Amino acid sequence: GGAGGAEQDREEKEEVDDKSRFQFLAVLQFLQAKGFIEAYVALESACGVKYTDGALPTAAVLEASLDMFGKYGGGRGAGGPKGSAEDVAAEEQMLKLERGACCTGPLDESSAAVVEGLSANVTSVAWVARRSDEFLALAATADKRLRLFGPDGSTLAECSDFSSPLLGLDVRAGGGGGTEDVEVMATAMGGEVSLLRLSEAADGGSWSFRLAQRFRDHTKHITAGRFSPGVAHDGQEDAVASAGNRFLTISRDHSARLYVRGSPQEEFTAAGVVRLPAEVTACCWLGSESFVLAARDDHNLLYWDVKGGSDGGPKERCKTNLNALGDNVVSFAVLALAASPNGKMVAACTDKSRIIVLQAFSPRQLRNLYGAIVEEYDTPSITFSLDGTFVYATSSLPVRAPKVGDEEEDVDERLARAKAMCGQVSIFELRTGEQVLQLPCHERAVRCMALHPHTEALVTGSFDRSVRYWG
C-alpha cells in the first residue's frame, strides 16, 4: 500500500501543467538566488519540479514580476512610500523623456562584421572618434595586442608592448575635430595601466602608437579604467579644463586608484587610493568631480568626490542602498555601471539579469530593466544613449544543449544551430522601461561594447574573434 501511494504521489507530481511548472520554476529560481536552500529543497520535493540553470528564458523572473506589481501596490520602496511627492516628481520626469534615437542594425548595411578571424578573443573595444563622421575603433585581444581599425576593417596601427593581456580600454574625451594626438588608456591583467598616444601622420596616411606613461600600482587584474569626462553636474566646477585630466582604475586587489595632472601637457601622478573589503567590480564618473564604485558583497553604491580626503585624496560622499526595501541582504553583484549624459541617473547592471536605474546620489529606483541575460561570471557592458533616453546592455543567450533527436539533423542544420547568435545587445527605452530591440551581434558572448562619443553608433567585440559596428 505504501509503495502504491508513493507511486501515485509521483504520478500526480508529474502531471503539472505548463503554467504551474513555469510558476514553480520561477519560485525555485528565486529561492536559489536568495540562498534559501531548505525552502528550495522542500518546494522541489513537494511539487516534483526540478530547477536547473537555463530552465527559464531569463533570470530573476519572480523579482521582475514583483517589481511590476509594486508599481501598482501601496508598499514602501527605497525612495520612500509609493506615491510620495518625491516619487511622483521622479516618475513625472521619466515620463517626460521623449523617444530619441538608438542603434537599430549594422552601421554598414552591406556587412555587420568589420573584422573577423582575429588572432585571439577580443577583450575590450573603444572608439577613436574626433568627429561624428569618423568611425575608427580600438580593439584589444587576449594575445596582448592592441589594434586600430578603420571603418572598412583595415588595420591602421598595432601595438604589442604589453606584458599581460589587456582587459579594458578608454579614450580621453575631447578632440573637437582637430589633428592632435588621441590619448588611450589600456588596463591589463598583470595590474598595470598604460597611457598611450595615438598619432595620425600629417598626410593622413598612417597612424602610430607611442607609450607615454605606465603605472604598476595594483597587485591584481585591473578590470577597468576611466578618464574623467569633460562635463560638470550638480554645481561642480567648470570641467572643460579638467576633461581627461583625471583617471580612475579599479582592480581585483580590492582597490580603486585615482590619478591626476594639471594639463594635457603634464604627466599623470597618483592622487589617492580607495580600499574596500572586497573586489571592486564596476566604476563610472558623475561629472569630473565625483565617481561611483560597486564592490562584491556590498548592497550599496559608493559615491566619492575626488577631493576632500584627510590625505588630500578622494573623500567618500555617500552610500546608497541598492535594495528596494532598504534591507542589507546581498543577493546580487553589480558588474557594470554607467552614468546618464546629464549626470542625473546611474544604471547598475547586475549578475541576475537585472538593470537598476537609480537617481544619482539616491537610493530611489527609477526603473528596473529585464531582458538582458547576465550571469555571475559574465563581463557585461552598459551605456546610455547620447540623448539619455535609451540604455544599451550586452546579453548572452544560453547555448542550447543537444537534445534527443538532434542526431537526425543534417550537417547544414547542425551548423546553423552551432552558429546561432548567442551574443546580443539589448536596448531599453527608459520612459517605459521596456526592452524595445535586441541586436543579434556575435556567435559567442559579447565581451565588450562602446558608444560613439558624437553619434549614435556602437562597436562590439566578442570571443568569436570579431569586431562589429552598429548604428
Secondary structure as GFF3:
##gff-version 3
##sequence-region A 1 471
A	DSSP	alpha_helix	2	14	.	.	.	ID=ss1
A	DSSP	alpha_helix	18	34	.	.	.	ID=ss2
A	DSSP	alpha_helix	37	47	.	.	.	ID=ss3
A	DSSP	alpha_helix	61	70	.	.	.	ID=ss4
A	DSSP	beta_strand	76	77	.	.	.	ID=ss5
A	DSSP	beta_strand	80	81	.	.	.	ID=ss6
A	DSSP	alpha_helix	85	95	.	.	.	ID=ss7
A	DSSP	beta_strand	113	115	.	.	.	ID=ss8
A	DSSP	beta_strand	122	128	.	.	.	ID=ss9
A	DSSP	beta_strand	136	141	.	.	.	ID=ss10
A	DSSP	beta_strand	145	149	.	.	.	ID=ss11
A	DSSP	beta_strand	155	159	.	.	.	ID=ss12
A	DSSP	beta_strand	166	171	.	.	.	ID=ss13
A	DSSP	beta_strand	182	188	.	.	.	ID=ss14
A	DSSP	beta_strand	193	200	.	.	.	ID=ss15
A	DSSP	beta_strand	207	215	.	.	.	ID=ss16
A	DSSP	beta_strand	222	227	.	.	.	ID=ss17
A	DSSP	beta_strand	246	251	.	.	.	ID=ss18
A	DSSP	beta_strand	255	260	.	.	.	ID=ss19
A	DSSP	beta_strand	269	275	.	.	.	ID=ss20
A	DSSP	beta_strand	280	286	.	.	.	ID=ss21
A	DSSP	beta_strand	290	295	.	.	.	ID=ss22
A	DSSP	beta_strand	300	305	.	.	.	ID=ss23
A	DSSP	beta_strand	315	321	.	.	.	ID=ss24
A	DSSP	beta_strand	334	339	.	.	.	ID=ss25
A	DSSP	beta_strand	345	350	.	.	.	ID=ss26
A	DSSP	beta_strand	354	359	.	.	.	ID=ss27
A	DSSP	beta_strand	365	370	.	.	.	ID=ss28
A	DSSP	beta_strand	382	384	.	.	.	ID=ss29
A	DSSP	beta_strand	390	396	.	.	.	ID=ss30
A	DSSP	three_ten_helix	406	408	.	.	.	ID=ss31
A	DSSP	alpha_helix	411	418	.	.	.	ID=ss32
A	DSSP	beta_strand	423	429	.	.	.	ID=ss33
A	DSSP	beta_strand	434	442	.	.	.	ID=ss34
A	DSSP	beta_strand	446	451	.	.	.	ID=ss35
A	DSSP	beta_strand	458	462	.	.	.	ID=ss36
A	DSSP	beta_strand	467	470	.	.	.	ID=ss37
###
